[in-house]
Amino acid sequence: MTNRNLTELDMAKIVSLAKRRGFVFPSSEIYGGIGSTWDYGPLGVALKRNVKEAWWQSMVYDRDDIVGLDSAIIQSPEVWIASGHADGFADPLVECPTCHKRYREDHLFEAMGAESNASGIELKCPDDGAKLSEPRMFNLMFETYSGPVQDTASKVWLRPETAQGIFINFDNVVVSTRKKVPFGIAQIGKSFRNEITPGNFIFRTREFEQMEMEFFVKPGDDDSWYEYWIKTRFQWFLDLGVRAENLRTRPHEASELAHYAKGATDVEYNFPWGWSELEGIASRTDFDLSRHEQHSGKKLQYFDQELNDHYWPYVIEPALGADRAALAILVDAYEEEPLGTGGKEDLRVVLKFHPDIAPVQVAVLPLSRNDKLVPKAREVHSALRKHFRTEYDDAQSIGRRYRRQDEIGTPFCVTVDFETVETDNAVTIRNRDTMEQVRVPIDDLANQVRAQLRSMGSTRA
Ligand code: GAP
């Protein structure tokens, strides 16, 4: 089965596997849940950390021209007035007068295959067919109060994007790092949007993590850097093993562009419900720096020594959701493989994660919970955990344990058996994808596991 053929039914299976194996749980479940809100379990948190780590590695550690930042979630409300979010960060909301369900008007048009500004189409409630209300613009920012007094002076917003924290620190970073244009500032952190219609598991939620990078360039150099970042970001997904046929780029129509953008291109993924935005790459011009300079009164122009001139750098921004990236990687990795001659029991479910993303890279399993095998397997595990993300497991039969490791996407299982302790001091390494087993001396095990992880595509093992 290829991912192209994944259906909504497969999506339900993936959501169920995610809960059963401890990737993602419905949040506040013991209180009946709070719609479209999710908690990451032990394996999910590892998966998302690995995704963020791979992004940070490629953006910050592997380059000389990008530095990191971690700005506050609650910032001065002036930030959001200057950026245009206070007035303009809104979606068109329509409501059913009968069942009171609310929808995003542009999503309903999209589902009908019509333009989002289509005129003359009467929108009906998808549930009961009643004529929907006229649209009203609904601001997506969450409001709260900072400090003990709840009045207009203490009103603040939770950030709806991490980007503005970067713009307001532009001068601090230039002065403290002496970076010269072109250079970038990268940030990973939570963002909040009061989405009208969250949904599709962790695809669209009201609280999510973003990985954003603002790349500052000389005006006039922006178009070539825009192309560069579209290519570079697309390649990042391929390098993490996402199948090329499930990825595409889609340039935005002029009518879709956000208020700050000169151009924008989405990297889209073929999710089980269809092609949807995974990451956005935007050409933001000097909109943000110039607006913050005007609103704050603080000079945010850059002095270019070579040109002996001041200017607001233009900005290219690749912006990706960590949760959405983790979801695409999870969906892309999901496979069902028939074993033998049919029947439900003969189906192997396997997550074919890239070895740098897999929550567990190598599992150590004694053949059985035997007094001789367990201490040896523990010893092997202690040695391997210094080098790799590992797990030790001696519960249930060896067959069931292999199944579990396949289902959580562990690339290799190391098995300690009676020959190990009685004759050869060697173990078997089982490959998740081919299910082939090779026998390897314990003395050389870490090297062999590293070589196998590399042959599966790891660049970091
Ligand atoms: N600073 C630009 C910006 O925030 P965006 O297209 O609104 O642009 C960037 O968001 C990325 O953040 C999206 O491509 C998506 O991956 C992720 N994202 C946005 N809204 C989200 C939501 N409600 N839930 C999960 N991820 C979201």
Boltz pocket constraint, residues with backbone or C-beta under 6 A from the ligand:
constraints:
  - pocket:
      binder: B
      contacts: [[A, 160], [A, 161], [A, 162], [A, 163], [A, 193], [A, 195], [A, 202], [A, 203], [A, 204], [A, 205], [A, 206], [A, 207], [A, 208], [A, 209], [A, 210], [A, 212], [A, 277], [A, 278], [A, 279], [A, 280], [A, 317], [A, 319], [A, 320], [A, 321], [A, 322], [A, 323], [A, 324], [A, 325]]
      max_distance: 6.0
